[in-house]
Amino acid sequence: MKSEVFPIQDLCNRINGGVLGQARNKIKVKVLIPAFNEARAIGPIIVRVQKVLQQINVPHEIIVIDDGSWDATPHIAFNLKATCNRNKYNRGKGFSIVKGFHLAKEDEFVITMDGDGEHYPEDIPALLRPVLLDEADMVIGSRFINVNGKRTGGSYLNNHKKYSLLRKFGNWIFSTVMLILTRKRINDTQSGFRVFRPGVVKKLCIQSLGFTIETEITAQVIVKGGRVKEVAIHNGIPLRGSYMHMVKDGLKIILTVIRAALPEQLKPILKFFLNY
């Protein structure tokens, strides 16, 4: 699959060359990939990410945060020259992403993507563009809008993965709660494919350890005044089933949005009543 290499490469070269007045801030990218038993998918993902970022001539480091895998995931990452940072035991996706945020430097653009093969690395240039043009502080790769930013039943680019009515309804609920509490509509609150401008992840205080991580990140960025933009992405088929429990994790996601959006003085009250 072809990506928009040359337009974004020209943009990166102009910035790195100082044409846009940012000569002192060379583009450097940190790619964070949380992974748990992803031996089937992690190799092709790393290779494709390397190819895309080499094509646009961007210095980068790929970090696979291995969440206690018992398969060959860490060995594959190491053999492909990616940095592999391992958790001693399974801690959860949220823990792994926050760990990756701590590894990122203040002057680095941060990219997060899943390690199961659902995300297309070839979409990275499209997600980088709004951040490089100073149009957003965080860009979310959305599975539910088309290239014009309008909501559809699935990714306009392609929708290999079919969602159940429960999953679609759940996503609508998450988006509606986010809209009510933050006054910002986010069509895909659960997408793990994101790009952050330098320094943004350092301002976050994430408490989520599991699948609520994306929702908490989104709510915190919005509440802190960050600019959030969604870009349509391709949506592949994960090489394993999701570990997410729609009902159990769905309730946690809603509570996470409430917690992140509440004023600080009201958060202890929420914690007292919900023990969350």
N, C-alpha and C positions, 0 to 999 in steps of 0.2 A: 504494500500500500504506500502511495506517495504522500509525503507531507509537504507543507508550505516551507521548504527549506530556504530558497533563495531570498524571498522578501524578508524573512526574519533574520537571515544571515547578514543581509545588508544593514538592517537596523542595529544588530549587535556590533557590527564592525564600525558603524558610525558612532555608537556610544563609546566603544573601546578606544576609538580614535579621537574622541573628544569633540566631535562635530556638534553633539548635543550638550556640550558644556559639562560632561561628567568624566573627564579624563582621569581624575583622581579616584574614581570609583569604578574600576574595571569590573566587568560582569564576572562573577564567580557563582557557581551553582552547587548546592548540596541536594542530592536526591536521596530521600529517605523512604525505604521500602520495608515496612514491618512484615514479617513472614513467620508462619508456623506450619511446619511440614509441607512446604511448597516445592519439593524437589522436582516435580514434573514441570512447574511453570517458571521457577525463578531464573533458570539459565537463559531461556529465550528473552525474558524481560530485560535482564542486564545487558545482553548483547544488543538489543534494539535501542535501549536508552543510550548506550555508549555510541552507537552509530548516529543517532539523531543529534546528540550534543556535539559530536565531532564534526558533523556536517555543517553545523552553524558556528563552529569554531569558538565554543564556549568552554573555558576551564571548569572542570567539575569533579566532584567526588560522589560516588555512589556508595551509600551505606545501607547494608541489609541489617536490620535489627532483628536477629533471630530470637524468637520467643520460646526457647527451650525445645526446639525441634528434635525429634529422635530419628529423623530420616537424614538424607544427604544434603539438605538445604544449605547449611553453613559451608560444607566442603565445596559445593558447586560455586557459591558466591566467592569464596577465597580463590578458587582456581581461575575464575574469570576476572581477577584483579579488583574485585569490589572489596570495600572494607566490610568486614563482618563483625558486628558487635553483638555478643550473645548474652541473653538473660540466663541466669543459672537454672531457672525453671520457668514454667509458663506463667506469665504475669498479666497477660491481656494486651489487646491492641493499643488501648489508650496509654498504658505504661510504656510500651515500645515507642510510640510516636513522641511522647514527652521526652523520653530518653534521647531520641534523635534531635529534638529541638535544642536540648542542652549541648549537643555535639556541634550544632551549627554555629557559625561565627556571625558577629553583628553585621558584617559587610557582605554576607552571602544571601543570594536568592535561595529560597527553600522550596523544593518540590516534594510533595508526598504522593505516593501512589500505592495501590494494593499489590500484593505479591502473588495473587492467584490467577493472573492472566486476563482479568476483566478489562483493565485499562490498556489503551493503545499508546505506547511511548511516542508514536508518530504525532500525537495530538499535543505534545509538549510545546512546540512553537506557537500554536494558537493560544495556549494558556499563558505563555510568557509575554506575548505581545501587549496586552493591556497594562501589565505591570511595568514593562519597559517604557511604555508611552506615558506613564504616570497617570493612568486612568483608573487604577485600582490598587489597593493595598493587599487584597487577597482575591484570587480568581478561583472559582469553583468550576470544575468540569462537570457539566450537567447532562444527565441522561434523559431529561424530560423537557428540553427546549430544542427548537430548531436553530438553524444558523442565524436567523433574524431575531433570536431571543424570545420567541413565542413558545408558549407551553404546548406540548403535544403528548400523546400517549406513550411516547418513548423517544429515544434519540432520533433526531431527524437524519443524522448521518448514517446510522444503521442500528437496528435493534435486534440483535441475535438472541438476546436473553428476554424471554417472555415473563412478564410479571403477573402474579396472581391478583385477583381482585382485592384480597386482603392486603397485599403489599402496596398496591396502588392507593387504596383507601388510607393505609397507614401513613404513606408519604404525604397525602393531602392533609391529614391531621397534623403532622409535624410542621408542614409549611404554614398552615393556618395559625397554629399556636405561635410560631415564630413571628408571623405578621402582626398578630395581636399584641405581643409583648415587646417587639422591637420596631414595629412600624416599617419593616422591610420584608418584602416577599422574596423568599428563597425557594425556588422550585425543587431543588435537589439538596435537601439538608444533610443527607447521609453520604454524599459522594466523598470518597477518600482521595480523589485526584485533584490536587490543588497546587497553586503557586502563591508564594508569599514574597512580598518585597523585603529587602534587607531590614532586619531589626524587629519586624512585626511579631515573630514568634517569641521573641525575648520579653515582650510586654504581656504575654498571656500567663495566667495562673490557673492551669488546668488541674482539675481534681478527678476527672473520669479515668478509669482504668480499662474500661471495655469498649463496647461499640457505641457508647454515647459520646465518644471523643469528638467526632466531627461536628455534632450539634453544639457542643459546648464551645468549641473553637469558633464556630460561626457566630453564636450569640455574643461571645466576648469581644470579637473583633468589631461587631456592629455597635455594641454598647460603649466601647472605647472610642467610637467615632471613626472607625476604619471604613474605607470604601470597599464594597464587595461587589464583584461582577461575576455573572455566570456565562460560560462559553459552552456551546454544544460540543459533545465528544462522542466518539464511537464507543460502542458498548459491546464488548466481547463476551464470550462464554467462559466463566471461571472453570478451571480444571478440577475443582472440587466443589462440594456443596457449601453453602454459607453456614457459619457457626452461629449466626444471629438468630435468636428466638423472637419472632415478630411481636407477640403479645407481651412477654416478659420484658424484653429489651425496649419495646415500644413505650411502655409506661415509664421506664427509666429515662428515655429520651425526652418525653414531655416534661418530666420533673427537672431534667437537666436544663432545659430552656428556661423554665420558671426560675430556677436557682440562679442562672447566669444573668437573667434580665432584671431580677429584683434589686432594689436599692440595698446597699450593704447593711443598713440598720434593720432590715426586715428578714435577712437571710437566717439569723439564729431562730426566728420564729418558725420559719419553714422547716428547719432542721429538727426543731423540737416536736412539731406535730407529725412530721412524716418519717422522722428518724432516718433521714437520707442525707 
